[in-house]
Amino acid sequence: MLKKVEAYIRLEKLTDVRSGLVKVGVPAIDTVEVQGLGRQTGIRLAGRQSSYTVDTLPRLRLTVVVDEEDVAQIVETIREAAATGTQGDGAIHICPVENLVRISTGEEGEDVLVYEGDIDIQGILSPPPDLSDLFAFYLERKYRIEE
């Protein structure tokens, strides 16, 4: 049976999570930048006249569809790579997947998860570039984070 593993992580942890997933054999992930509200109380931002708290914080939603027997290893890989030990590290959801269909060939089911042939794997085997400084800069500029 197929499972969808959906993780909500900090933006600056993408490089670590992606590197970990490549090492355990997951070449394809989907990411979407989202805003969320969880147990973390938010962050304090400086405006022109005063400071204020923003409750919804930027996160990445990372989605991977894998075989059921690989779920435990993938969840542990994401958890270890994304953890900072503080509130706001994120969450992982695991959901059943009824079927997969590859649009280009019409393949269905678990065959879609097999990556062979003419796919472009350039860059998958080497670790991705470290983008943590870029994400920190982006967050500081976008949200004017005050220490």
N, C-alpha and C positions, 0 to 999 in steps of 0.2 A: 504494500500500500504506500502511496505517496503522501508526503507531509509538506506543508508550507511552514517554514520558520520565518517569523517576522520579528525583527528586533528594532527597538527604538534606542538609539545610542547618541552620545554627544558627537557633534560635528568633528571635533579634533581627534576622535578615536577611530575615524574611518580607516586611516592608513594601517593602524595596528590590527584592526579587525580583518581588513581585506588581506593583509599579509598572512594572518593566521588561517584564514579560509583557503587561500591558495596552497598553503603547506599541507592541509588535510585533504586536498583534491577537489575543491569547489571552484571551478573556473569562472562561473557566471553568477553575478549578484545584481539585483536591482536596488537603486537607492532613490529616495525622494526626500527633499527637505520639507519638514513639517514643523508646526508649532504645537506645543502641548502643555498640559497642566497636569501635574501629579502631586506627589507628597511634598516635593520641594516647594518652598514658599515663594520662589521667584528671585529676581535680582534687582538691586537698587541701581537706578540710572540717574545721571545728572542732566537736567534740562537747563534752559537758559535762566529761568527764574528760580527753580527749586529742583529738588530731587524727587523721584517717584519710583514705585515698585512695579515691575512688569511680571505678571503671573504666568503668562504663556511664554515658554522658552523655545528657542530653535533646537531641533533634533533632526536626526536622519532616520528614516524608516528604511531598513535594509530587509530585502525579501529574498529568500532562497527556497527552491522546491527541491526536495531530496527524497531518497528512499527511506522508509521507516527505520531501517537498521542503522542509518547514518545520523539520525536526529540527535542522539545523546552526545556524540562527539562534536557535532556542529554547535549545539547549544553550549557545551563546555568551552569550546574554542572562542565563541563570541563573548561569553561571560568573562573569561579570563582576559581577553584583549580589551574589552570595553570598560572594565572595572577601574574606578579610581578610589573606591572605598568611601565615597561620600554620597549624600543624597543627590538624586538627579542623574544617576548613571544610566537609567533606562529600564526597559522591560523586554522580555522575549515571549512571544505568543507562538503556539504550535497548533496548527489547524489541519484537518484532513483535506486531501485534494482528490476529487472524484476522477478527474482525467486531465491530461495535457494533450494539446494538439500543436504540432509545429506547422506554422502557416505555410512555409515555403515548400514542404514536401508532403504534408498531410499525415506524417507519422503520428501515432497516438500512444499514450500510456508511458511506461517506463523507458521505452526506446528514445523518447525525446530527451532524456537526461544523459544519454550517451553522446559524448563529444568526440567525433572522429571525422576523418575526411578533410573537407575543404574549409573548415572553420579557421578563422584567424586567431592563432594563439600567441601572436607576438606580444610580448610584455607580460603574459600570464605567468610564465615560469620564473621571471625575475621579480623581485619584490617591487612594489609600487613606490613612487617617490614619497618622501616624508612631507606631508602637507599640514602637519599640526601647527607650524608657525603661521602658515597662510590662513588657516581657520581662525586662530587666535586673533590675528590682525583684522580679519573680516568682522569678527564679533565685536571687537573693540571699536571699529569704525562705525558699524551699523547700529550698535546699541550704546555707544559711548559709556562703556563700563567704567565705573568708578571703584578704585581699590578701597 
